[in-house]
Amino acid sequence: MSPEHPEHPEHPEHPEHPAPLMNPENRRPEGRTHWRRSLAVAVPALLAAGGLGSAMASGALAVGLRIQDRPVDFTTSSLYGTQYGAAVVDQTVVRPDGSTGTVRVLRMGFADGMLNGLCLSRRQQIAGATYTLLLTLGDNDPGSWEIRTKNTVLDLRNATGVLDMDGIVDLNTNGADVRTVKDADGAYVVNPLNSPPHRFGIQARYAKFDRIAGTAQDFQIPGLLTTPKLKLSVLPGTVACPAPAAPTGTPGTP
């Protein structure tokens, strides 16, 4: 799965249509996880995350997760979700010189999901030195699928793993016709992945990805994320997420 193409100048498409639910431009900026700026910012965030992890371990807290602006490497033993959809879209990026452009990504969405462990890794230059911010979630049990999510959105630049889809599976469907989430009245949101018309799309009742390692341009779980454990580390140098373990057993119903 590698939809990446060279960057090209930003060009908004179909501005006459209102942006749908999961349009990145509609997401509130205060929900972002900002992994940048300085160690003075990162260390307080690390200390705060310790308390956050304790609350989650006791089942007291469920949060949304949004990581935007820059690519993030990730691994997971398994990702299982219902009402799966995917479409090729153009994602806005900021270049090192401050100018904007777009990259082509495969945007995947799940209405309800279960993750069997998750690791996120992002490199950052701090005072001229390279550091890695490493976020790990889960219980290290490859058979538990312990992380629950709603309205999950991944913008993949590349990924490797094993994919299994079932139910009614539509390949090469119109990306704008893909459906994943419903509105408050129970009707499917139109074009929730904000795909331009006539782009490659996939639709399936459910999908299961095993042993995924990849790079996401955008990683969003705005609806709900619950996990028994969370750990945030700031490490010197370049540190990659560990290779994902093979899952065991089968996931339950989200």
Disulfide bonds with the S-S distance in Angstrom:
Cys119-Cys241 2.08
